Amino acid sequence: MRITLFGTPDSVYTRIIRLVLDLKNVGHDFVMADIFDDRGIPDDYERRHPFRRIPSIEIDGTVVYETDAIAHYIEALLPDPSLVPADARTAARMRQIMRVVDHYAYRPLVWGIYVPLWWRDGTMPTREMLAEAETALRALQELVGEGGVGLSPNLAWCYLAPVLAVADSVSAGSELIARVPVLKEWWHSVRNAPAMVRTRSRESHY
């Protein structure tokens, strides 16, 4: 199976797919696609992602974009080890975590807190972003407490860990994580897992 992943090492969503591939123990080629620099976009990238976002993947000639679609396509092609719980309730909680990350956690934690502090000379996050991030973390803590993600990796594990990795790389993010002890305990137990170490970029502490 020939797999080529397009993205950047510091991208949260690219890392989600890198974690999925790592946990499946399958090798892949990696092609830089820096969407913030036209010089870093491959010439044919529009056919891989018409909206010029990352990641995109090609597997034996089939191109797939959108992280959720990529993750489930890999799961379907490579079902062992499974990253989807067999139990319906746990699988539902897993998918809730994935969607909370997509719709409610990624923007405030990454663009509202991590990017200003890490990339923009320590610009402090707004109160609105901090409040949104705290609401998202409390919702995620409840879902983690109900078993949607555990120490054994599943797709929610792959979604949640990269977002917390960048949030916990800046003081404001670490302080918010400290306020949700159940989520903090889970995060501290997985942040140095082998797959996390192997997929870590220079742009985060974890």
C-alpha angles and dihedrals in degrees: 000000000000113000126182119183121198120203143077128285092236095051114110093212094046088052091054089062093041088056092049091051092045093050089048087052092230124141124229143176116250123213121189114238108176103188091188093060120050088205088061097054116096113244094246097041096117090068089054095047119006091198094052096237132135144283113036126163138199118203117183090331097315113118119208129177134184114068097243092051092047093050093050092044090054089047091053094047095042107030095166118108092025118222093190118080116239092219110089096218094049091046090052092051089048091055091046090056090050092052094044088054091049099045107025113016108039098061100049097035097044107025097024100045115007100042096049094046099038103033105023105057095271098306107179118242118249120254089245092057092047091050092049091048093050092050090051093048092051091051091048091049090056092050092046089050090054091056102260089136130017139170090285105079123249131160092279088055088055092050100042101043098060092049092050089045093063095037090053090051091075128053097241091053093047090051092053093048089051089061093062102058098181091052091042091053091051092046094049090051094055107029093092096039113137093253091052092050092048093051098041118125128206089252098073138042093232 
